[in-house]
C-alpha cells in the first residue's frame, strides 16, 4: 500500500533536483525529470509549467503554449502561469492573447510587478498600466523606475491628480523637494479639495523651513480630509512648534490624539510641550506614552513579568530602577533615587556600565547592574527612571534640588589636582555630543569658538571632548593653547574628577553639562536655538541645576553671538 505523505516527499525531492538541473542549464535532464514526476502525478501543475518553460527556452513556442495551458487547467489561479503564457504568446507574435494573459495574471495578483512590466512594454500608451506599475515599484522601493512610470502616466493623463501626488511623494523621498513641490501644486490647482496633496504640499513647505505656508496647507487639508486627520494635525502641531506657538501646538496635538487615541508620538510631543511651558502635572501622564513608541521599545529593555511600581510604599521590598535614554538623562534623574529609597527597602539601579564608576557614589542605591533580565528576578517591582518625576508629581517648584548628589572619586580628584594649573582661571570645554544624536549637528559648534576665549587674560582651557569630534581640535588654528585631556578620560568618573579641579565648565548641551550640574560645579550651557523642556524657553537659570547658567542661540547656527556674550560675561563677572 502506498504512503501518500512519503510519495509527496519523494515528488518534492524530485522536483527540487529537477529545478536545480533546470537552473544549471541541463534542460534535457530537467525535462526528463519533470516528465517522470508527471507519470506519478499527472496533475502536477508546477511540472507542466516548468516543462512549458523548457519548451519556451528551446524555441518550441507552440509546445510551450500547450504545456503551460495544461498547468493553468490544473491551477487557474496562478499568476506566474498566466504571465509565462503571455511571454510565450508574445514570442509567437500573438499580442492580443499575450495582453489577455498578462491581464489575467494581474487579476490573480494585483501587485504582480513582472506582469505589469510586460504589459507596459506592449501597451506603453495606457496611463492606467503605467500608473499601476509605478505604484508597485514605489511600494517595493524602486523609486527611480517608479518615477519613470509616474511621469509617463502624467504625460498620458495630465489631469491625473493621484499620479501627480504620487510622483511628488516619490520625488520627495529621493530628496528632489523642489520638483515634488511642483507636482503637489499642479495637483491642488487641478483639484483644490484634494486633501492628500494639500497635506503633502504642507510637508514639503515644512521640510524647507517654511512653517507658515505649511500651516496654511494643513488648514486647507483638514477642511476636505476624509477619515482620520490625525497625521495632518500632528504635522500642523510640529509647524506651530517651530514658530514658537506652543499653546496652539499643544491643542493640535490634542486634536491628533482625539482622532487616534493610540497615537503615541502625538501624546509624547504634547507632553514635552506641556513640560516646556511649565505644566508639569498635566504632562507626566502623557509622557508615559513614550514607552509605547517603537524607538523607545527597541532601545530599552522591558521585563513584562516584573510588576510596575506606581509609587506605593513597599517597605522591605526591592525596586528595580531602569535607566533610559541618554547618559545626560540618567545623570539628571538619578536624583530621584533617594525618594524611591524612602518608600522601599532596597533599590537596584540598572544602568550602562560606563556610568557605574560615577553612579556608585549615590547613597540611595543599594546595588548597580548592567541591563540584564536577571535583574528583574531579584526585584519585587520595577520602574523606568524617567517615570519617577510623574510618580512623585513633580512641579517646577518641587524638583529635588539636593545638589550635589553625585561625587567624583576622591583618589581620582586628587590625581588630577596636580595636572591643572594653579595659576589663572581654569575652564573645561566641550563642543560636540554623541554623533548618533539626531540633533547633534545643530547642538555642536566649531572648537575655534573656544580658541577665541584664549585671548582673555589668565584663562586656561582644557578640552574634555570625547569621540570623533575630538579630532577637530587639531584641525583648528590656535588649538595648541588648549590642553587636550580627552584621551585620558575613560569614563564619567574620570571626567567628574577633572571637573572638580576646574573653576568652570563651558559646553554645548551634552551629558557633560548634567554631570557638572549634578556635581554642583559652575557650568555654562551653550544651547542651540530649539527650546528643550529641561532648559525652558527663556532666561539664564536652570530649575534643575543651581550652578548652571544658560547661553541661548536666538538664530539657528549663530554661535558667534553666543560666544561674544560668553566672552563678555567672563570679562565682567569672572575675570574682573
N, C-alpha and C positions, 0 to 999 in steps of 0.2 A: 504494500500500500504506500502511495507517495505521500510525502510530508509537504504540504503547501508552503509552510514557513521556510523549510530547508530549500525547496525549489526556488522560492523567491530570492533567498540569499544567494543561491548559485547563479541565478539570472542576473542579479545585481553585480556580482563579481565579474561575470562575463561581459556585461555592458561596460563596466569600468575599464576592463582590459581592452575592449574594442575601441572605446573612445581614446584611450592612450595611443593605440596604433594610428587612429584617425589623425590625432594631433601631431604625431610624428611623421605624417605623410605616407604611411603604409596603407594606402587606400584599398588595395585588393584584399589584404589580410583583414582590414576592418570590415569590409563589405561582407566577407565570408562569415565573420563573427556575428554581424547583425542578422544575416540570413539564418544562422544556427539558432539565434535567440527566437526568431520568428517561427521556426519549426516547432519550438517548445511552447511559444506563446504567440499565436497568430495575431492577437490584438495588442501587441506591444507597440504603442504609439511612438515612443521615442526611437525604437529601432527602425520603423518605417520612415520617420522623419530623417534620421541620420543616413539611411540608405539613399534617401532622396538628395541629401546634401552631397553625398559622394557622386551621384549621377550628375548633379549640377557642376561640381568641381571638375568632372571628367568631360564636360561639354555635351552630355546626353540630356538635353533640356526636356524633351518630351517624356523620357523615363522619369526625370526628376518631378515633373508635374504630377504624373500618375502616382508615384510613391508618396509624395507629400500629401496628396489628396487622400490617400489611404490613412495617413496619420491623422488628418483632420476629421475623417469619418469616425475614427475611434475617439478623438478628443477635440471636438469643435471649439472648445473654449480656450485653446492655447494661442496666445498672441504670437508667440515665436513661430508656430507652424504657418500661420497666415502671412507673417512677414517674409518667411522663407519662400512661400509660394509666390508672393508678389515679386521677389527678386528674380525667380526663375521666369515668371511671365514677362518681366521687363526684359530679360535676356532674349526671350523669343520675339520681342517687339510688340507684344500684346499689351499696350499701355493701358487700355480701358480695364482689362482684367487685373492688371497689376495694381492700378489705383484702387480697385474694388477690394483687393486682398489687403492692401495697407490700411484702408479704412476699417476693414473687419478686425484687423489686429488692434487698431486703436479703440474700437468699440469694446474689445475684450480687456484692454488695459489702457485707460485714457492717458496715462503718463508715459506711454511707451515711446521713448525718445527715438530709437532706431527706425520705427515705422514712420514717425513724423519726418525724420531726416530724409527718408526715401520718398515720402510723399511730397515734401517741399522741393525735392530735386525735379520731380515730374510736373508739379504744379506751383512753380515759384510765384505765379501771379495771383494766388489766392491768399488774401490777407489773413483769413482765419487760421489757415495752416501755419503761416509764418508766425502769427501771434501765439498760437498754442505751443509750437516748438520753442519759441523764445521763453515762454513761461516755464516749460520743463527744464530747459537749460539753466534758467535763472535759479530755480529751486535746487538744482544739482550743483550750483556754484560755478558753472561755466559762463561767467559774466561776459567775457569777450564775444563768444558766439551768440549769447542771448541778445546783446546789443545789436549785433548784425541783423538778427531776425526781427527784433522790435522795430528797428529803423525801416526794414522792408515793409512791415505791417503798416507803419505810419505813412510810408510813401504811397502804399496802395489804398489806404483809407485815412486821409489826412485829418478827419474829424473823429477818429477813434481815440477818445479821451482816456480810456483804460490803458490802451497801448502807450499813449504819451506818458501817463503817470508811471507805468511800469518801466518804461525806458528811463525816465527820470530817476527812479529808485535805483536801477542798475548802474547808471552813470554815477550816482552819488556814492554807491558802495565802492566804486573804483576811484573815488576821490575827484571826480570831474564835476565839482559843485556848480560851476557857472553853467555848464551845458545842462545839468539836471534842472537848474532853475528855469531855463528857457522852456523845457518840456512842461514843467508844472504850470508856468504862466500861460502857455498855449492851452493847456487842459482847462484851466479855470476860466480863461477867456471864452472858450467854446462852451463850457458848462459851468456857469458861476456857482451852481449849487452842488458841485462835485466835492463833497466834504473830504474825501481821502486825498485828493490833490491839494486842497487848501491846507490840510494838515501837513503834508509833505513839503509844501512851499514854506510853511511856518518853520519846520525843522531845518530847511535849507538856510533861511534867514538866521536862525539861531546858531547854526554852525559857523556862519560868517560873522557872528558877534552883533547882529542887528536885532536886538531883543524887541524893540518897539514894533518893527514890522512883523516879527514873528508873532507877537501877541495879537496884532490885528488879524492875521490869518487864522489864528486859533479861535478867535471870537467868531469869525465867519464860518469856520468849520463846525463849531458847536451848533450854530443855528440850523444847519442842514444835516447834521450827523444822524445816522440810523444805528440803532443798537447802542452798545456801551460807548460812552465818550470818555472813559477814564484816562486813556493814554493821552488824549488831547488836553484834558485838564492838568495832567501830570506835567506835560511839557510846557504848558502855559505857566504853571507854577514855577518851573525852572527859569523861564524867561523873566518873570516878575522878580524872582530871587536875584538874578543877575543885575537888575535895576535897583536893587535895594528896597523894593516894595514888599516888605516881609509880611505884613498883615494880610495883604491881598494874596500873596503866595500861600500862606497858611490856609486861607479859605479855598483856594483852587485845589490844594492837596486834599482838603476835606471833601470837595466835590468828587475828586478821583476815587476816594475811598467809599463814598456813598454809592457810586456806580459799581464798584468792585471791592467789597469789604475785605477780601483777601489780598489786596494789593500792598504787599509788604514794603516795596520801595517807596510808595507814596506815604505810607504810615511813618516810616523811619525818617524820610526827609521832612515831613511835617514836625515830627518830634524834635529834630535838630534845629528847626527854625523857632519852635517854641522855647527851646533851651537858649538859643541865641538872643531872643527877646526877653529872657528872664522869667518865662512862665514854666518854671521847673516842675511843679506838681502836676500840671496838665500834660507835660511832655513825657514823664517817665513811663507810664503805661504803654504809650505808643512806641517808645524806644525799645521795648521788649520784642517788638516785631522784627528787630534786626536778626533774631535767631531763626527766622523763617526764610531769610534770604539765602539764595544758593551760594553766594560768595562767602557768607559767614559760615555756613554749614561745611563748606569744603575746607575752610581754614581752621576750624575749631573742633576739637574732639567733643563728642556728646555721649554721655553714658545713660542710655534710656532706662536702665534698671535702677538707677540711683534716684531716690525721691528728691524733688526740687525743694530747696529751702525758701520759705516765704518770709523769714524774719522772726518766726515764732521762737520763743525761748526753748532751748534743748539742753537743759543742764546735764552735764556729764556725757553728752553725746559729741560726736565728731562731725565737723562740717568741712567738706572739700570745696575750696575756692579756686576756680579755674581762671587763670589769666587769659586775656583775649586781646585781639587786635595788635597794635604796635607796642614796641618797648616803652615808648613815652606814655601810652595809656596805662600800662601796668605800673610804671613808676608813679603816675599821678593818683591812681585809685587804690593802691595798697594801703593808703592812709585809713581806709575803712576797716581794715582787719581788726583794729582794736575794738571797734563797735561790734563786729561779729563775735570776737572772743568774749565779750560781756554777756552774750546770750547762749553760749555753749561751753562745753568742757575742753574741747580740743579743736585746733584749726590746722588743716593741711593746705598749703598753698602749692598749686600746680602751675609751674612757670617755665619758660625756656631756660635751659641750663646756663646760657651766657649771662643771665641775670642773677643766678644763685649766689655768687660771692658777694654781690651788693645787698641782696634782699635778706641775707641771713642776719643782718643787723636788726631786723624787725622784731620787736619784743613781743608782739601779739601773735606770732606764728610759732606753732609747736613743731612743725615738720615742713620740709620743702621737697618737692619731687618734680621730675620731668614728666611731661604728659604721657600717661600710660593707663590702660583700662584697669590695671591692678589697683590704682589709687582709689577707685570707686568702691572696691571691695573692703577698704579699711574705714569707710565713712558711712555715716547714717543719713546724710543729706548732702546735696551739692548745690552750688550757685556759681554763675559766671561773674567775674569781677565787676563788670560794668552794669550789672543789675543791682549792685549794692546801693548806689545813690537813691534809686527808686524805692528799694526796700526800706531805707531809713528816711524816706520822704524828704530828701534834701531840697532846700531852697537856697537862693543866693546867700541868705543870712545865716544858714546853718551848715555851710560847708565846713567839714572838720579842718581846723586850722592849727593843729598841734605840730608846728614846724620848728625845727627839723624833725622828721620822722624816719629819715634814713641817715646812716652814718658810714663814713669811709673807714676801712680797717686802719687802726692806729699805726700798725707796723708799716703799711704802705705809705700812709701820710707822712710819717717820719722820714722814710726813704726819699720821698720827693722834695722834702724841705730843702735839702742841700742842692737840689737841681734848679730851684727857682731863685732868681736874682733877689738879693736883699736890698738892692737899690732901685728906686723908681716904682712905677705903678704897673703891676703885672696883670695882663689880660689874656684869657684863653679865648680862642676864636674858632668858629666852625661856619663854613659857607654852604654846605650841602648835606642833605639827609640821605635816607635809603633810596638808591636809584630805582627800586621797584615801586616806590610810592607813585600813584597816578599823577600827583601834582608836584613831583619833585623838581621838575624844570622851572615851575613858577616860584616855588619857595626858595630855590637856590640862588646865590649871587656869585659874581666873579670874585675870586680871592684878592684881586687887585684893589678892591674897595678897602679891604683891611690894611693893605700895604700903605694906603694913604694916611692911616692913623699913626704911622711911624714918624710923621712929621711933627707930632706933638712932643713936647719936651718930657723926658723921664718915662715915656711909655715903653714897656717891653711886651711883645706879643708872642704867644705860644699857640701853635696850631694843635688842636685836639681832633682834627679831622681824620676820619677813618674811611675806608672804602676806596673805590676808583677815583672819587673826586679829589683825594689827597694828592694825586699826581699832578693836578692842575697848578699846585703851588709852585712847583719847579719850573712851570712854563710862564710864570708871572714875573714881569720886571720888578726888581727890588725885593724878591722873595727871600733873599739871604738874611734880611733883617728880622724874619720871623723864625723862631725856634720850633722845629717840627718834632713834636712828641708823639705823633700818631703811631709810628712803628712800634713804640714801646707800650702801647695801651692794648692789652689783650682782652680785657673785659670791662664791665662798667665799674667795678670796684677800683680798677686802676685809674680810670678817668675821674672817679669821685675823689681819690686821694690827691690827684693833681689839683682839682678844683679847690680843695680845702687849703691849698697853699697859694691860691691866686687872690687878687683883690676884686676881680670882676670877670664875668664870662659874657661875651657878646656873640650871639649865634642866631642864625636863621632858625625857623620853627622846626626843631627836631627833638628827639628824645633827650638831647643834652640840656635843653632849657628846663625840662621837667626835672632832670637829675639835679641841676644846680638849685632849682627852687625847693626841691624836697630836702636838700642839704642845708637850706637856709642861707645860701651864699648869694650875693648880689648877681643878678643876671639881667642882661638887656636882650630882649627877644625882638628880632627883626621879622616882622610879619608881612607877608605879601598881601596884595590888595583884597583878596577874597576873605570876608569875615568868617570866623570859625567860632562856634558856640563857647568853647573853653575860654577864649580871649575876649569875647564880646565884640561889639561893633565900633566902639569909640573909647577914648581915654587911654592913659598910660599905665594904669594899675591893673593887677590881676586879682580876681576874687579867690584864686586857688593858691597863689604864692605871694606872701607879703614882701619878699625880697626882689620881686620881678618888676621890671619896667618895660613897657611895650612901645616899640617904634614902628609905626604902620605906614605901608605904602598907600598913597592916595590915587596913584595911577598905575595900571599894570606895567610891570617891568621897570618902574622908576626907582632904582636903588640909589641913584646919585643923590636925590633929595633926602632919602633916608640917612645916608652916610654923612651928608652935610650937617644934618641935625644931630647925629651921634657925635660927630666931631665937636660941634658947638657945645653940646651938653657935657662932654668930657672936659672941655676947657673951663666951662662956667661952674659946674657942680663938683668936679672931682679934682681937677688939677690946679684950681685957683688957690 
